[in-house]
Amino acid sequence: MKLYTFYHAERKHLGIGVRSSIVHLPLAYAVMRSVRGVTENAPVSLPNDMLAFIRMGETGSKAAEEVVSFMKRRPALPVGEQIIFGFDDVKLCAPILKSGKIICARFSENKNSPEAFFSKFPSCLLGPNEPILQPAHVSQLSCQPVVAVVIGKLIPRGKIEDISQGIFGYTLLKDISVANGTLDLLSGNFDTFCPLGPCVHVTEGLAEIEKIQARFLINGDEIVLSPISGVFGILARLVETMTLEPGDVIGIAAKSREGSCFVLKTGDVTMLEADDLGKLENRVIQTA
């Protein structure tokens, strides 16, 4: 199940992938309820915001699954209200526009455990096909391709046993920072320095996340990435220190033979993709 945040007619919406289209999730749910009637324990409505939907927990996910089944039967839809959109007719955004914590695990060369954890602020989130803005005083950027885990349930500090049941899904992320040889909080938090998306793929466990085969391209040249590993251990290190909350995004860098961090310059086009997630493409442009 793939969830999207998209703009259409200058308004933000929550969508779900059905076949090769995006379905407006709250509207489709309302139509389904009008056809089927009210079922026991079902929510009255679904929110039009990804974070609010994640916080609904299993109730929201079950309702969304029912919407997918309902829409696959091609039901009659209300006249004058658009519910189904083609991907070319909408603008995809970062799926979680108002996330909680964004934490990226960064690896040094030839290391299997994270060298350090760094925070990204929600203000630097960026969607697919939007430009990464390179500040005028910066000569080059660095980029780590990342597979990101989205937290779906509260995982209290110290409750490592709650991790497996606390995962909502996963997505793709690019951890951008200024390539000045120094990794600090400010160098990685310029506006647009956290491309995210194109969707959140809902999952029931960590095993599926460690099977993701992502690909990373710079100007069309592919860099082969290895599947990420040790997801549980990385989350456990965080839970030893802090409570993880619904909507938190935990990024884990994907490594390759060439390393895990790549230099970008003005004009470069980066694309991070995976078969079950789609493409996250962004061009680097320099700002005045």
DOGU-85083 format. One record per atom (N, C-alpha, C): chain; atom name; z, x, y. Coordinates in steps of 0.05 Angstrom, whole numbers. Layout:
! DOGU-85083
 cadena atomo     c3     c1     c2
      A    CA      Z      X      Y
...
This chain:
! DOGU-85083
 cadena atomo     c3     c1     c2
      A     N      0     17    -24
      A    CA      0      0      0
      A     C      0     18     25
      A     N    -20     13     42
      A    CA    -23     30     66
      A     C    -18     14     91
      A     N      0     24    108
      A    CA      7     10    133
      A     C     -4     26    157
      A     N    -14     11    176
      A    CA    -26     23    200
      A     C    -14     12    225
      A     N    -14     28    247
      A    CA    -10     17    274
      A     C    -36     21    288
      A     N    -46      0    301
      A    CA    -72      1    314
      A     C    -73    -15    339
      A     N    -92     -7    357
      A    CA    -96    -22    381
      A     C   -122    -38    379
      A     N   -121    -62    388
      A    CA   -145    -79    391
      A     C   -141    -97    415
      A     N   -162    -98    432
      A    CA   -160   -114    457
      A     C   -136   -105    473
      A     N   -131    -79    473
      A    CA   -110    -66    489
      A     C    -82    -75    481
      A     N    -79    -85    457
      A    CA    -53    -93    446
      A     C    -47    -78    420
      A     N    -22    -71    416
      A    CA    -14    -57    392
      A     C     -7    -77    370
      A     N    -16    -69    345
      A    CA    -11    -87    322
      A     C     -3    -71    298
      A     N     10    -85    279
      A    CA     17    -73    253
      A     C     -3    -84    233
      A     N    -16    -65    219
      A    CA    -36    -74    199
      A     C    -31    -63    172
      A     N    -45    -74    152
      A    CA    -43    -66    125
      A     C    -71    -63    113
      A     N    -76    -43     98
      A    CA   -102    -39     86
      A     C   -108    -58     63
      A     N   -130    -72     65
      A    CA   -140    -90     43
      A     C   -169    -84     40
      A     N   -175    -73     16
      A    CA   -203    -64     11
      A     C   -210    -44     33
      A     N   -232    -48     47
      A    CA   -241    -29     67
      A     C   -236    -39     95
      A     N   -216    -56     98
      A    CA   -210    -68    125
      A     C   -180    -65    131
      A     N   -174    -70    156
      A    CA   -146    -72    164
      A     C   -139   -101    170
      A     N   -118   -111    158
      A    CA   -109   -139    161
      A     C    -85   -139    180
      A     N    -85   -156    200
      A    CA    -62   -159    218
      A     C    -39   -171    201
      A     N    -19   -154    196
      A    CA      1   -162    176
      A     C     18   -186    185
      A     N     29   -187    209
      A    CA     45   -211    216
      A     C     29   -237    216
      A     N      4   -236    226
      A    CA    -13   -260    227
      A     C    -20   -269    199
      A     N    -28   -250    182
      A    CA    -35   -257    154
      A     C    -11   -269    139
      A     N     12   -258    144
      A    CA     36   -269    131
      A     C     41   -298    141
      A     N     37   -303    167
      A    CA     41   -330    177
      A     C     22   -350    164
      A     N     -3   -341    160
      A    CA    -23   -358    147
      A     C    -15   -363    118
      A     N     -7   -343    104
      A    CA      2   -345     77
      A     C     25   -365     74
      A     N     44   -364     92
      A    CA     67   -382     91
      A     C     58   -411     96
      A     N     38   -414    114
      A    CA     29   -441    120
      A     C     14   -454     96
      A     N      1   -436     80
      A    CA    -13   -446     56
      A     C      6   -450     33
      A     N     24   -432     28
      A    CA     41   -433      5
      A     C     67   -448     10
      A     N     75   -450     35
      A    CA    101   -461     41
      A     C    123   -440     40
      A     N    147   -447     46
      A    CA    169   -429     47
      A     C    180   -423     19
      A     N    183   -397     13
      A    CA    195   -389    -12
      A     C    223   -379     -8
      A     N    239   -380    -29
      A    CA    268   -373    -27
      A     C    270   -343    -19
      A     N    288   -338      0
      A    CA    295   -310      9
      A     C    272   -296     23
      A     N    250   -310     28
      A    CA    228   -297     43
      A     C    234   -297     73
      A     N    226   -275     87
      A    CA    230   -275    116
      A     C    214   -296    130
      A     N    224   -305    152
      A    CA    209   -325    168
      A     C    184   -314    179
      A     N    184   -288    187
      A    CA    161   -275    199
      A     C    163   -245    194
      A     N    142   -231    199
      A    CA    142   -202    198
      A     C    138   -190    226
      A     N    151   -168    232
      A    CA    149   -156    258
      A     C    122   -143    263
      A     N    115   -139    288
      A    CA     90   -127    295
      A     C     94    -97    302
      A     N    114    -85    290
      A    CA    121    -58    296
      A     C    129    -44    270
      A     N    119    -19    266
      A    CA    124     -5    241
      A     C    153      1    237
      A     N    168     10    257
      A    CA    196     17    253
      A     C    212     -8    246
      A     N    207    -30    260
      A    CA    222    -54    253
      A     C    215    -63    225
      A     N    190    -60    217
      A    CA    183    -67    189
      A     C    197    -50    169
      A     N    198    -24    174
      A    CA    212     -5    155
      A     C    241    -14    152
      A     N    253    -21    174
      A    CA    282    -29    173
      A     C    287    -55    158
      A     N    266    -70    152
      A    CA    269    -94    135
      A     C    275    -87    106
      A     N    267    -63     98
      A    CA    273    -54     71
      A     C    255    -68     51
      A     N    266    -73     27
      A    CA    250    -85      5
      A     C    240   -113     11
      A     N    254   -127     28
      A    CA    245   -154     36
      A     C    218   -153     49
      A     N    215   -134     68
      A    CA    189   -131     82
      A     C    167   -121     64
      A     N    174   -101     47
      A    CA    154    -90     29
      A     C    143   -110      9
      A     N    161   -127     -1
      A    CA    153   -148    -20
      A     C    135   -168     -6
      A     N    142   -176     18
      A    CA    125   -195     33
      A     C     98   -183     38
      A     N     96   -157     45
      A    CA     71   -144     50
      A     C     53   -143     25
      A     N     66   -138      2
      A    CA     51   -138    -23
      A     C     39   -165    -29
      A     N     54   -186    -23
      A    CA     44   -213    -27
      A     C     21   -219     -8
      A     N     22   -208     16
      A    CA     -1   -212     35
      A     C    -26   -199     24
      A     N    -23   -175     13
      A    CA    -47   -161      2
      A     C    -59   -178    -21
      A     N    -43   -188    -39
      A    CA    -53   -205    -61
      A     C    -66   -230    -50
      A     N    -54   -242    -30
      A    CA    -65   -267    -17
      A     C    -92   -261     -4
      A     N    -94   -240     11
      A    CA   -119   -234     26
      A     C   -141   -225      7
      A     N   -135   -214    -16
      A    CA   -156   -205    -35
      A     C   -170   -230    -47
      A     N   -157   -253    -45
      A    CA   -170   -277    -55
      A     C   -188   -291    -34
      A     N   -191   -277    -11
      A    CA   -208   -286     10
      A     C   -202   -315     18
      A     N   -178   -321     27
      A    CA   -171   -348     35
      A     C   -185   -357     60
      A     N   -186   -384     64
      A    CA   -196   -394     90
      A     C   -176   -387    111
      A     N   -186   -377    134
      A    CA   -169   -368    156
      A     C   -173   -386    180
      A     N   -153   -387    198
      A    CA   -155   -404    222
      A     C   -179   -396    239
      A     N   -192   -416    250
      A    CA   -215   -410    267
      A     C   -205   -401    294
      A     N   -218   -381    305
      A    CA   -211   -371    332
      A     C   -189   -350    333
      A     N   -178   -342    310
      A    CA   -157   -322    310
      A     C   -166   -300    291
      A     N   -170   -276    301
      A    CA   -179   -254    285
      A     C   -156   -241    270
      A     N   -159   -239    244
      A    CA   -138   -227    227
      A     C   -148   -202    213
      A     N   -174   -201    207
      A    CA   -186   -179    192
      A     C   -203   -162    212
      A     N   -199   -136    211
      A    CA   -213   -118    228
      A     C   -226    -95    213
      A     N   -250    -87    222
      A    CA   -262    -63    211
      A     C   -249    -38    224
      A     N   -249    -16    210
      A    CA   -237      8    221
      A     C   -252     17    246
      A     N   -278     12    248
      A    CA   -293     20    271
      A     C   -288      2    295
      A     N   -274    -20    291
      A    CA   -269    -39    313
      A     C   -241    -36    325
      A     N   -225    -17    315
      A    CA   -198    -13    325
      A     C   -193     16    331
      A     N   -172     21    346
      A    CA   -163     48    352
      A     C   -137     53    337
      A     N   -138     71    317
      A    CA   -114     78    302
      A     C    -95     95    319
      A     N    -69     89    316
      A    CA    -49    104    330
      A     C    -32    120    310
      A     N    -14    136    320
      A    CA      6    147    302
      A     C     20    123    290
      A     N     24    122    264
      A    CA     34     97    251
      A     C     62     90    260
      A     N     79    110    266
      A    CA    106    104    277
      A     C    107    115    305
      A     N    105     97    325
      A    CA    103    106    352
      A     C    131    112    364
      A     N    151     99    353
      A    CA    179    103    363
      A     C    196    111    339
      A     N    191    135    329
      A    CA    205    144    305
      A     C    233    151    311
      A     N    248    156    290
      A    CA    275    167    293
      A     C    272    197    295
      A     N    287    211    279
      A    CA    285    240    278
      A     C    258    249    266
      A     N    247    270    278
      A    CA    223    283    266
      A     C    232    312    261
      A     N    233    320    235
      A    CA    243    346    228
      A     C    222    359    210
      A     N    214    383    217
      A    CA    194    398    202
      A     C    206    422    189
      A     N    202    425    163
      A    CA    210    449    148
      A     C    188    470    150
      A     N    194    493    162
      A    CA    174    514    165
      A     C    180    536    145
      A     N    158    547    134
      A    CA    161    568    114
      A     C    150    594    125
      A     N    163    616    117
      A    CA    152    642    123
      A     C    133    650    100
      A     N    117    670    103
      A    CA     98    678     83
      A     C    112    685     57
      A     N    100    675     35
      A    CA    109    682      7
      A     C    137    673      2
      A     N    147    653     16
      A    CA    173    641     11
      A     C    170    613      1
      A     N    187    606    -19
      A    CA    186    579    -31
      A     C    206    560    -19
      A     N    224    571     -3
      A    CA    244    554     10
      A     C    240    556     40
      A     N    247    536     55
      A    CA    242    536     84
      A     C    256    559     98
      A     N    242    571    117
      A    CA    254    591    134
      A     C    273    578    154
      A     N    265    555    165
      A    CA    281    542    185
      A     C    271    513    187
      A     N    287    497    201
      A    CA    280    469    207
      A     C    277    467    238
      A     N    257    452    246
      A    CA    252    448    275
      A     C    248    418    280
      A     N    258    410    303
      A    CA    255    382    311
      A     C    230    378    328
      A     N    217    356    324
      A    CA    195    347    342
      A     C    205    321    355
      A     N    198    317    380
      A    CA    207    293    395
      A     C    186    272    392
      A     N    194    246    392
      A    CA    174    224    391
      A     C    153    225    414
      A     N    161    238    436
      A    CA    142    239    459
      A     C    118    256    454
      A     N    118    273    433
      A    CA     95    289    427
      A     C     78    278    404
      A     N     84    254    395
      A    CA     68    241    375
      A     C     39    236    384
      A     N     20    238    366
      A    CA     -8    235    372
      A     C    -21    221    349
      A     N    -41    205    354
      A    CA    -55    190    333
      A     C    -81    204    324
      A     N    -95    193    305
      A    CA   -121    204    296
      A     C   -141    202    318
      A     N   -158    223    319
      A    CA   -181    225    338
      A     C   -172    227    367
      A     N   -147    232    372
      A    CA   -138    238    399
      A     C   -136    268    403
      A     N   -140    278    428
      A    CA   -141    307    432
      A     C   -113    319    434
      A     N   -111    343    422
      A    CA    -88    360    426
      A     C    -91    375    452
      A     N    -72    372    470
      A    CA    -75    383    497
      A     C    -62    411    498
      A     N    -79    431    501
      A    CA    -70    459    503
      A     C    -63    465    533
      A     N    -38    471    539
      A    CA    -31    477    567
      A     C    -48    500    578
      A     N    -54    499    604
      A    CA    -72    518    617
      A     C    -61    547    614
      A     N    -35    550    614
      A    CA    -23    577    613
      A     C    -21    588    585
      A     N    -30    573    565
      A    CA    -27    581    537
      A     C    -54    589    526
      A     N    -56    613    513
      A    CA    -81    623    504
      A     C    -89    612    476
      A     N    -69    607    459
      A    CA    -75    596    433
      A     C    -51    581    422
      A     N    -57    564    402
      A    CA    -37    548    389
      A     C    -35    556    360
      A     N    -13    547    347
      A    CA    -10    550    319
      A     C     -7    522    306
      A     N    -16    519    282
      A    CA    -16    493    269
      A     C     -7    497    240
      A     N     12    481    231
      A    CA     19    479    203
      A     C     12    452    193
      A     N     -6    450    173
      A    CA    -12    424    160
      A     C     12    415    144
      A     N     20    390    146
      A    CA     45    380    135
      A     C     41    354    121
      A     N     54    351     98
      A    CA     58    325     86
      A     C     86    315     94
      A     N     87    291    105
      A    CA    113    281    116
      A     C    124    258    100
      A     N    150    259     95
      A    CA    164    237     82
      A     C    176    219    103
      A     N    172    192     99
      A    CA    184    173    117
      A     C    208    160    103
      A     N    230    161    117
      A    CA    255    150    106
      A     C    255    120    109
      A     N    264    105     88
      A    CA    264     76     89
      A     C    291     63     89
      A     N    311     78     78
      A    CA    338     67     77
      A     C    358     88     87
      A     N    380     79     97
      A    CA    401     97    106
      A     C    411    115     83
      A     N    410    141     89
      A    CA    421    160     69
      A     C    444    175     84
      A     N    469    166     79
      A    CA    492    178     93
      A     C    495    208     87
      A     N    506    222    106
      A    CA    511    250    102
      A     C    527    255     77
      A     N    518    273     60
      A    CA    532    280     36
      A     C    524    263     12
      A     N    510    241     16
      A    CA    503    223     -6
      A     C    475    231    -18
      A     N    475    255    -31
      A    CA    450    265    -42
      A     C    439    246    -63
      A     N    457    232    -77
      A    CA    448    214    -98
      A     C    432    190    -87
      A     N    433    186    -61
      A    CA    418    163    -49
      A     C    389    171    -40
      A     N    382    196    -43
      A    CA    357    206    -32
      A     C    333    192    -45
      A     N    332    191    -72
      A    CA    309    180    -86
      A     C    303    151    -78
      A     N    324    136    -74
      A    CA    321    107    -67
      A     C    317    103    -37
      A     N    319    125    -21
      A    CA    317    122      8
      A     C    290    128     19
      A     N    270    133      2
      A    CA    243    140     12
      A     C    227    115     16
      A     N    214    112     39
      A    CA    196     90     44
      A     C    167     97     37
      A     N    158    120     45
      A    CA    130    128     41
      A     C    125    156     51
      A     N     99    161     55
      A    CA     91    188     64
      A     C     66    185     81
      A     N     62    206     97
      A    CA     39    207    115
      A     C     31    236    119
      A     N     12    241    137
      A    CA      3    268    144
      A     C     13    275    172
      A     N     18    301    177
      A    CA     28    310    203
      A     C     17    338    208
      A     N     12    344    233
      A    CA      5    371    241
      A     C     27    381    260
      A     N     40    403    251
      A    CA     61    414    267
      A     C     49    435    286
      A     N     45    427    311
      A    CA     32    444    331
      A     C     53    458    348
      A     N     48    483    354
      A    CA     66    497    373
      A     C     50    519    388
      A     N     62    529    408
      A    CA     50    551    423
      A     C     51    576    406
      A     N     29    590    403
      A    CA     28    614    387
      A     C     35    638    403
      A     N     61    641    409
      A    CA     71    663    425
      A     C     90    681    410
      A     N     91    677    383
      A    CA    108    694    367
      A     C    137    685    366
      A     N    143    664    382
      A    CA    170    654    383
      A     C    171    625    375
      A     N    186    617    355
      A    CA    189    590    348
      A     C    215    579    360
      A     N    212    562    380
      A    CA    236    550    391
      A     C    230    520    397
      A     N    250    506    407
      A    CA    248    477    410
      A     C    226    470    430
      A     N    223    484    452
      A    CA    204    477    472
      A     C    175    483    464
      A     N    171    505    450
      A    CA    143    513    444
      A     C    129    493    425
      A     N    145    477    411
      A    CA    133    458    393
      A     C    134    429    402
      A     N    142    425    427
      A    CA    146    397    437
      A     C    131    390    462
      A     N    109    404    467
      A    CA     91    395    488
      A     C     79    368    480
      A     N     72    351    499
      A    CA     59    326    493
      A     C     35    331    474
      A     N     31    314    455
      A    CA      8    315    435
      A     C     12    336    413
      A     N     35    349    412
      A    CA     39    370    392
      A     C     49    360    365
      A     N     46    334    360
      A    CA     54    324    333
      A     C     35    302    324
      A     N     10    309    318
      A    CA     -8    288    306
      A     C      3    277    280
      A     N      1    251    277
      A    CA     13    237    254
      A     C     -5    215    245
      A     N     -8    211    219
      A    CA    -24    189    209
      A     C    -44    197    187
      A     N    -64    181    183
      A    CA    -71    157    198
      A     C    -55    132    189
      A     N    -40    134    167
      A    CA    -25    111    157
      A     C      0    120    144
      A     N     17    102    137
      A    CA     40    108    119
      A     C     34     95     92
      A     N     34    112     72
      A    CA     29    102     44
      A     C     56     96     32
      A     N     61     71     26
      A    CA     87     63     14
      A     C     89     73    -14
      A     N    112     85    -21
      A    CA    115     96    -48
      A     C    142     88    -59
      A     N    146     91    -85
      A    CA    171     85    -98
      A     C    186    110   -107
      A     N    175    133   -102
      A    CA    189    157   -111
      A     C    178    183   -101
      A     N    193    204   -106
      A    CA    185    231    -96
      A     C    162    243   -113
      A     N    160    235   -139
      A    CA    141    247   -156
      A     C    112    243   -146
      A     N    107    220   -135
      A    CA     80    214   -124
      A     C     74    232   -100
      A     N     94    238    -84
      A    CA     90    255    -60
      A     C     82    283    -68
      A     N     94    294    -89
      A    CA     88    321    -98
      A     C     62    324   -112
      A     N     48    301   -117
      A    CA     21    302   -129
      A     C     -1    301   -108
      A     N      6    298    -83
      A    CA    -14    295    -62
      A     C    -30    321    -60
      A     N    -57    319    -60
      A    CA    -74    342    -56
      A     C    -87    339    -29
      A     N    -75    351     -9
      A    CA    -86    350     18
      A     C   -106    372     23
      A     N   -124    368     42
      A    CA   -143    388     50
      A     C   -142    392     80
      A     N   -145    416     88
      A    CA   -144    423    117
      A     C   -169    438    125
      A     N   -182    429    146
      A    CA   -206    441    155
      A     C   -204    448    185
      A     N   -214    471    192
      A    CA   -216    479    220
      A     C   -246    484    226
      A     N   -257    468    243
      A    CA   -286    469    250
      A     C   -303    468    225
      A     N   -295    451    206
      A    CA   -310    447    181
      A     C   -305    466    159
      A     N   -290    488    164
      A    CA   -284    508    144
      A     C   -258    499    129
      A     N   -260    495    103
      A    CA   -237    485     89
      A     C   -218    506     80
      A     N   -193    501     83
      A    CA   -171    518     73
      A     C   -158    502     51
      A     N   -158    513     27
      A    CA   -147    499      4
      A     C   -117    500      5
      A     N   -105    476      4
      A    CA    -76    474      5
      A     C    -64    468    -23
      A     N    -41    479    -27
      A    CA    -27    473    -52
      A     C    -10    448    -48
      A     N     -6    432    -70
      A    CA     12    409    -68
      A     C     40    419    -59
      A     N     53    403    -43
      A    CA     80    410    -35
      A     C     99    408    -59
      A     N    121    422    -58
      A    CA    140    421    -80
      A     C    168    423    -68
      A     N    188    417    -84
      A    CA    216    420    -76
      A     C    224    400    -55
      A     N    212    376    -55
      A    CA    217    356    -34
      A     C    247    348    -36
      A     N    256    342    -60
      A    CA    284    333    -63
      A     C    303    354    -52
      A     N    299    379    -58
      A    CA    316    401    -49
      A     C    317    403    -19
      A     N    294    400     -6
      A    CA    292    401     23
      A     C    307    378     36
      A     N    303    354     25
      A    CA    318    331     35
      A     C    348    334     30
      A     N    355    345      8
      A    CA    384    349      2
      A     C    397    368     22
      A     N    382    389     30
      A    CA    393    407     51
      A     C    399    393     77
      A     N    381    374     84
      A    CA    385    359    108
      A     C    408    340    105
      A     N    410    326     82
      A    CA    431    306     78
      A     C    459    320     77
      A     N    460    345     69
      A    CA    485    359     70
      A     C    496    361     99
      A     N    478    359    118
      A    CA    485    363    146
      A     C    486    337    162
      A     N    468    319    157
      A    CA    464    295    174
      A     C    458    271    158
      A     N    461    248    171
      A    CA    452    222    160
      A     C    423    218    166
      A     N    407    211    146
      A    CA    379    204    151
      A     C    377    173    153
      A     N    361    164    172
      A    CA    359    136    178
      A     C    331    125    174
      A     N    328     99    171
      A    CA    301     87    169
      A     C    283     95    193
      A     N    259    104    187
      A    CA    241    113    208
      A     C    242    142    213
      A     N    261    157    202
      A    CA    261    186    205
      A     C    236    198    190
      A     N    225    219    201
      A    CA    201    232    189
      A     C    209    261    183
      A     N    206    268    158
      A    CA    212    295    149
      A     C    187    309    139
      A     N    178    329    154
      A    CA    153    343    148
      A     C    157    368    131
      A     N    140    372    111
      A    CA    142    395     94
      A     C    115    409     94
      A     N    114    433    104
      A    CA     89    448    107
      A     C     75    452     80
      A     N     49    448     80
      A    CA     33    453     56
      A     C     22    481     58
      A     N     26    497     37
      A    CA     18    525     38
      A     C     -9    530     25
      A     N    -21    553     31
      A    CA    -46    561     19
      A     C    -46    591     15
      A     N    -67    601      3
      A    CA    -68    630     -1
      A     C    -70    645     26
      A     N    -80    631     46
      A    CA    -82    643     73
      A     C    -56    640     89
      A     N    -36    627     77
      A    CA    -11    623     91
      A     C     -6    594     96
      A     N     12    587    114
      A    CA     18    559    121
      A     C     14    554    151
      A     N      8    574    166
      A    CA      6    570    195
      A     C    -20    582    205
      A     N    -35    567    221
      A    CA    -62    575    228
      A     C    -66    574    259
      A     N    -80    593    269
      A    CA    -84    595    298
      A     C   -107    577    307
      A     N   -102    563    329
      A    CA   -122    545    341
      A     C   -127    554    370
      A     N   -152    549    379
      A    CA   -159    554    407
      A     C   -174    531    418
      A     N   -179    531    444
      A    CA   -193    509    457
      A     C   -220    503    443
      A     N   -225    478    437
      A    CA   -250    470    425
      A     C   -249    467    395
      A     N   -229    478    382
      A    CA   -226    476    353
      A     C   -221    447    345
      A     N   -234    439    323
      A    CA   -229    412    311
      A     C   -215    416    285
      A     N   -192    404    282
      A    CA   -176    406    258
      A     C   -177    379    243
      A     N   -179    380    217
      A    CA   -178    355    202
      A     C   -159    360    177
      A     N   -140    343    175
      A    CA   -122    342    152
      A     C   -126    316    137
      A     N   -132    317    112
      A    CA   -138    293     97
      A     C   -127    294     69
      A     N   -124    270     58
      A    CA   -116    266     30
      A     C   -129    240     21
      A     N   -137    239     -5
      A    CA   -152    216    -15
      A     C   -138    189    -10
      A     N   -112    189    -13
      A    CA    -98    163    -11
      A     C    -86    158     17
      A     N    -93    175     36
      A    CA    -83    172     63
      A     C   -105    170     84
      A     N   -127    183     79
      A    CA   -149    183     99
      A     C   -148    209    114
      A     N   -161    209    139
      A    CA   -165    233    154
      A     C   -149    232    180
      A     N   -137    255    187
      A    CA   -124    259    212
      A     C   -139    281    227
      A     N   -157    273    245
      A    CA   -174    292    258
      A     C   -167    293    288
      A     N   -166    318    298
      A    CA   -159    322    327
      A     C   -173    347    337
      A     N   -183    345    362
      A    CA   -196    368    375
      A     C   -176    380    396
      A     N   -177    406    398
      A    CA   -160    419    419
      A     C   -176    421    445
      A     N   -164    410    466
      A    CA   -177    413    493
      A     C   -156    424    512
      A     N   -166    439    532
      A    CA   -148    452    550
      A     C   -144    434    575
      A     N   -119    433    583
      A    CA   -112    416    607
      A     C   -112    434    632
      A     N   -114    421    654
      A    CA   -114    436    680
      A     C    -87    448    685
